[in-house]
Amino acid sequence: MSESTSSYEGYCVKCKAKRHYTGEVRISESGRRMARGTCPVCGSTINRILGKA
């Protein structure tokens, strides 16, 4: 279930650095909103948990 696509800043575990990425807002299995996208440098998945809005 995807809501929108926006630009976010998240931590890439593979690069070990904060990166700006374009991601989709999804609802996780536990009911939390998460922005999921790909790292522009290494291509791995970056997740960021968002607050309630």
C-alpha positions in Angstrom: 0.0 0.0 0.0 1.7 3.1 -1.2 0.6 6.7 -0.3 3.1 9.1 -1.9 6.6 9.5 -3.3 8.8 12.2 -1.7 12.5 13.0 -0.9 13.8 11.8 2.5 17.1 11.6 4.4 17.9 8.2 5.9 20.9 6.2 7.1 22.3 3.6 4.7 23.6 0.7 6.6 25.8 -0.6 3.8 27.5 2.8 3.1 27.4 3.8 6.8 26.3 7.4 5.9 23.2 9.5 5.7 21.9 9.9 2.2 19.0 11.8 0.6 16.8 9.4 -1.4 13.4 9.3 -3.0 11.0 6.9 -1.3 7.4 5.7 -1.0 5.5 5.9 2.2 4.3 2.4 3.2 2.5 0.9 6.1 4.5 -1.8 7.8 3.0 -5.0 9.2 3.0 -3.5 12.7 1.0 -0.5 11.5 3.9 2.1 11.4 4.5 4.5 8.5 7.8 3.9 6.7 9.6 5.7 3.9 11.3 3.0 1.7 13.6 3.7 -1.1 17.0 2.8 -2.6 20.4 4.3 -1.8 21.6 6.4 -4.8 25.2 5.3 -4.2 25.2 1.5 -3.5 21.6 0.6 -4.5 20.6 -1.1 -1.2 17.2 -0.5 0.5 16.9 2.4 2.9 14.0 2.5 5.4 13.0 5.4 7.6 10.3 5.2 10.2 8.0 8.3 10.1 6.1 9.9 12.9 2.4 10.1 13.1 0.9 12.8 10.9 
